[in-house]
Amino acid sequence: MQGIRKEQPVILGISGSERAGGNTDLALEHAGELVRARGAVFRTVHLRDYRISPCSPCGDCNNRTIPCALPDDMPAIVEEMKKADGIIYAVPVHGFGLAHLMQIFIERAGVGYLRFERPLANKVGGIIVTCRRYSDAAVHHQLVDNLLLNRMILAGSGFPAMLRNTSREPGLNDSEGLDALARMTHRMIDMALLLRKAQAATGGPVLPLHDRNERMTQVRSAS
């Protein structure tokens, strides 16, 4: 983060594609170009470059009060997420559902790390889904639920940023999808700037939280 001016929002793009240079990477790179053109900072995490363990059969996720102990690269990714003003999840549709890299990631990130303090709360969230033809809306809905679970602020774009490509060659051929991606990206930056301005004026969080872990609240209520 060294060298970044305080007024520069940082947007983190997280790619859940196994294919380097595929449709998802191209779409995320395009979003990065739009972010940088606005004078903001764009960073990318390709999940395929990290070691992320699937959830283990330990079965204590509902009871533990500390982060997951599985040894992998998840803590480093979570730290990058905490530093960002906004996060874009970019993922392809595989087998009519969420590509497995992103599925494993959101499971491990949420249950293993994020649910304790909800560090993504009030960060701006965006979603890019790439596909050949089918199930893009279902995958988009799943990621919307994940962003809302983490108390993030979802940047609407009119139509969701879902890009289709029926060609064998990777490419950004969906003009309507690209328009939606651009609107989403610009709205994310606008919201990040607004939140920074408000926090600078008040000296505190714009949307303070009264609870950080709904599971612990339920445990306290039950006791």
Stockholm file with secondary structure:
# STOCKHOLM 1.0

chainA/1-223         MQGIRKEQPVILGISGSERAGGNTDLALEHAGELVRARGAVFRTVHLRDYRISPCSPCGDCNNRTIPCALPDDMPAIVEEMKKADGIIYAVPVHGFGLAHLMQIFIERAGVGYLRFERPLANKVGGIIVTCRRYSDAAVHHQLVDNLLLNRMILAGSGFPAMLRNTSREPGLNDSEGLDALARMTHRMIDMALLLRKAQAATGGPVLPLHDRNERMTQVRSAS
#=GR chainA/1-223 SS CTTCCTTSCEEEEEECCSSTTSHHHHHHHHHHHHHHHTTCEEEEEEGGGSCCCCCCTTCCTTTCCSCCCCCSSHHHHHHHHHHCSEEEEEEEEETTEECHHHHHHHHHHIIIIITTTCTTTTCEEEEEEEESSSSHHHHHHHHHHHHHHTTCEECCCSSCEEEECCSSSCCCCCHHHHHHHHHHHHHHHHHHHHHHHHHHHHSSCSSCCSCSCHHHHHHHHHC
#=GC SS_cons         CTTCCTTSCEEEEEECCSSTTSHHHHHHHHHHHHHHHTTCEEEEEEGGGSCCCCCCTTCCTTTCCSCCCCCSSHHHHHHHHHHCSEEEEEEEEETTEECHHHHHHHHHHIIIIITTTCTTTTCEEEEEEEESSSSHHHHHHHHHHHHHHTTCEECCCSSCEEEECCSSSCCCCCHHHHHHHHHHHHHHHHHHHHHHHHHHHHSSCSSCCSCSCHHHHHHHHHC
//
